[in-house]
Each structure stands twice: as C-alpha cells, then as structure tokens.
Amino acid sequence: MIVYICSPYQGKEENYKKAVSYCKAAAAAGHVPIASHVMLHGILDEATDREKGLTAGLKMLELADEVWVCGEVITSGMAAEIERAEAIGKQVIFKGAIL
C-alpha cells in the first residue's frame, strides 16, 4: 500500500529527520511511503519555494492509498493535507509521534 506521510516540516532539519524515520517505519511495515518534505529536501528551498512544495505534496497525496498523520502537532500545511485527503476520500490515520 502507498502511504502519504503527513508530518511537520517548516524547513527544520529535526522535522526532516523525523519524517525520514516515519518513512522507514512505514517501509518496514511493508508499505511504500511518500513524504513530500523528504522527497523534495534539498531540491526546493522552504524560504522561497514553500508554495511549490505544498502544491507538490498535495499532488503526491493523491497517489496514496492512505494518509498517515505523524508527529505531536498539526501545522497549517498538515491541516491543508488532511483537509484535501478527506475531500478526495482518502483514509486518514493519526499515528502520533511514534509509529
């Protein structure tokens, strides 16, 4: 199953590392993880390309079978992803800080 990892980023390296760990956990469980902030890390700049990243993330989300919400907080970007997922009928699963 393809799972979209929805987690905080905001250009913070620690959030990137957490997202990588969420992806590793999903892969270890036999899934194919997609996380825009992992896939676009080093390609887009948060300060100048944020909107491009958010748009790309929403497109990636459409490819997923489920959306996994990971982390301790819901950021504005995550809220937009959750809203989009629900609008297009994707199952949204809240995983919390640890998978």
N, C-alpha and C positions, 0 to 999 in steps of 0.2 A: 504494500500500500504506500502511496506517496503522501507524506505528511508535511504540511507547511508549519514551520516553527515560528511562532509569533512570540517575540520576546523583546525586552528593552534594548535599544542601541544608543541613540542620541550621540553618536560619534565617540563613545567611551570605549577604550580598549578592554576594560574589565567586562563590559557587556558583550563585546565581540567574543571574548574567551568563553563566557558563559554560554553564548549561543552555539559555539563550536561543541561544547560539552553536551548540550541538549541534542544537537545533531548526531553526535557519536552514540548517545543513548538510544535514539530512535533507530539508527542503523544497526546497533547491537541487538535490537528487538526485531530485526528483520525488515524494517521499513526503509524507504528511500526518503531522506529528509531534504527539504528545500527551505532555506533561510536566506532571504534577500541580503541581509546585512553580513552574512558570511560569504555568500557568493559574489557580492559586489565590493567587498572590503579591499581597499587598495585600488579600486577601479574608479569609483565615484568618491568625491570629497563631500563629507557631511555639510561643511560650511557653504559650499557653492552649488552642490548637486542634490540637495535634500529632496526636492520635489521629484526629480528624476528617479531617485532611489525609491521613494514612496510609490510612485506610479509603477515602477518595475516590480515591486513587491506585490502589489495588487494583481498584476498580471500573473506572477508566479503562483499566487494563492489560488487562482482559477484552475491551475493544473493539478492541485492536490485533491486527494480523497477526503482528508480530514485536516482540520487546523488545530494544532496543539498550542495552547497559551501557556507559556513558561515564564517564571520569574515571580518576584514578590510584589510588583506594581504593574499597573496598566498605564502605559504612556498614551499620549494623544495619537501617535502613529499606530500603536497597537489597537486602540479603540476603533480607529478607522478600518483596520484589517478585520477585526471581529465583526464590525457592522457590515462590511462587504461580504464576509463569509456567510453570515446569517441571511443576507439579502439574496444570495445566489444558492441557498440551500445546503451549504457545507456544514457538516457536523463540527461543532466547536467543543473541544475538550480542554478543561482547565487542569493543567498538570502541576501548577505551583512551582516552587523554587527548585525542587529536585524531582527528576523523573523516576 
